[in-house]
Amino acid sequence: IMDNASWKSLYMNEPIEREGLLYTAEELRRYFELPDDEPDAVIAVCDTKDRGTDYCVMPIAYQYGQNYYIDDFICDNSNPDVVEARLVQKLLKHHVQSARFESNSAGGKIAEKVQNEVKLKKGRTKITTKYTTANKETRIIISAGYAKDHFLFKDESQYKNDKEYKKAMDFLCGYTMAGRNKNDDVPDAISMLVDYIESLSVGKVEVFKRPF
């Protein structure tokens, strides 16, 4: 019954400056079930685990027109072998068609391992990699507008028993622009997803009737 900022401040000893929150739970678009129609595409991005307490984060999005339903999350800071196996399992479960992995640090090797495992298990996912050079904080902030307009997250009632999805949403709605962040992997992954969607839209050809 308590909002995320109050809970973290009073009980988790992680005070958050409300005025600086980039995402708030109340402003996010929500859904209860995916549309009945087949999605235009199922895509994912993966912000790979780097070191220590960093999280590997992979949101999986179902595209319907200009809307992207975030139907699943990996948000895991387990050891690499466990996380890599889970990445493969999620990509297969959702029949993800294409995914982009961050290739910074060990990300390229992780992407290669996951791609090989998906192929062995007859999966359909085509994985690409991208080395990120842009400032992380700037990327997170400028991508938020698109995410708020086009991304739909599960209604809170739909992930009460899904600790991982809940953790991801807590991280997303706990990101502040007014101070240091203990964990920014989830908003970073959301910014990667925005960037990936924009890259996929570049170069599309529109067919129209000749005016004469």
N, C-alpha and C positions, 0 to 999 in steps of 0.2 A: 504493500500500500504506500510505500515511501518512494519518492523519486530518486533517481540514480545519484544525483549530486549530494542530496542529504544523506543517503545511505553511506556513501564513501566518506563523507566528512565526519559523520557521527560515530560510525561503527568500524570503518576500515582504516581510519587514520590517513586518508588520502584526500585532503581538502581540494575542492575544485572551484575555480572562480566562475560562477554562473554566467556572468556577463561575457566571458571569453569563450564559451562553448561554441564549437563550429557546427555541431549537429545536436539537436535536441529530439528526444523521443516523440514529443508532441507534433513536430513539424514534418516528420518522415511520412511518406506515403506507405500505406499498409495494405495487406491482402490476407484473405482467409484460405483461399484455394486458387490453384492455377486455373486459367481459362480452359474451357473444354476443348478448344481447337488445338491442333498441333502447333508447336512453337515454330517461329521462323528459323530459329537457331538456338543451340545450347552452347554457351561459351564459358570460359573460366580464365582467371589469371592467378598466378601464384607468386606471392612475395616469400621467397625461400628463407628458411631459418639460417641465421648467420652465426651467432655465437651465444653462449650463456643463456640468459633468460629470454632471448628473442623468440618470437613466435613465427611459425610457418603459417601463413594465412592464405587460403584459397576460397574466394567466393565463387559460387556457380550460378550463372544467370540464364534464365529462359527468356528469349526475346520474342515479344509480340508487338510488331510494328516499332514504334518509338519508345516502348516501355520494356523495362528489364526487371524481371521478377527474381530477386535473390533468394533462391529456394534452398540453398544449403551452404554451409561454411565448414572449412577446416580451420581451426584456430588452436594450434597444438605446439607446445614447446618440448615435446618428448625427444628422445634421441633420434638421429637421422634415419636409422633403419626402420623404426616404427612409423615415422612420419611419411617416408617414401612409400611404404606399403599402403598406408591410408590414402595417399594421393591417388595411387593407381585404382584402389577400390572405389573411390568417389567418382573418378572419371568414367569408370566402367558402369557404375550404377546409374548415372544420369545420361549416359550415352553422349557425353560432351563431344562436340564436333571439332572445335578448335580451342586451343589454350595458349596463353603466352606466359612464360616463366621469366622472372628476373634473372639475368645472367651475371649479376655482380657476385663477387666472392665465389662460393661453391655452387651457385645457382645453375650454371651451365652443365655441370656434371650431374646434378640432380635431375635436370630436365632430360638429359640423355638416358639416364637410368630408368626414369618413369616412362619415357617414350618406348624404350625397348620392352619393358614389362607389359605395357598396354598392347603392343603388337603381338607379343607372345600369347596374350589372353584374348586375341581376336577383337580388340577394341577398335574404335573408329577415330579416336582423338588424334589430331595433328598438332604437335607442339612446336611453337617457335620460341625464340629467346630474344631478349632485348637488354642491352646494357644501359642502365639509367645514369645519366649525368646531371640531370636537372636537380636543383635544390629541393630536397624532400618536403620541407615545410611549405614552400611556395607552391609546389605541385599539389599538395593536399588541399590547400586553401582555394586555389583557383578551380579545382575540379568539383568542389562541393556544390556549386550552383547547378551544374548538369546532373549530378547525382540526385539532388533533392527533387529535380523536375522529372527525371526519367526512371529512377530506381524505385522499386516497391519492395519493402521488407515484410516478412511475416508479421501478422498481428501478434502482440505479446501473448495472447491466449494460446497461440499455436506452438510456442516453443517453451512453455513452462517446464516440460520434461526433457528438453534438449539443452543440456548444460553448455554444449559447445556453441550453439547458435546464440544463446543468451550471453555467453562470455564475449562473443564477437560484438554483439550489440552494445554491451556495457563499455567495451573499449572504444567503439565508434562514438558513442554519446558522451564519453568522458574526455574526449580530446579537446584541449583548450588552446586558444591562441594567446592567452594572457600569462602563460608561464610555462614551466617545463612539464613534459609529459613522461610518465613512467613507461608507457607503452604506446607507440604510434603505428604498430604494424597493421592494424585493421583499417584505419583511415588511409594509410599508404596503399594498401591493396585496393581499396575502393577507387583511389586516384588512378592506379594502374589500370583498373577496369574501364574507367572513363577514357583514358588514353588509348586503350586497345580498341574500344568501340569506335572512336574517332578515326583511328588508322584503317579500320575495316570499311568505313564509309567513304574514304578517299578513293576517287577513281571510278565510282559507280557511274554507269551510263544510263541515262534516262531516254526512253524511246518515245517519240511524239510524232504526230502527223505533220506532213509538210504543209506549210501555210499557203502553198501555191501549186 
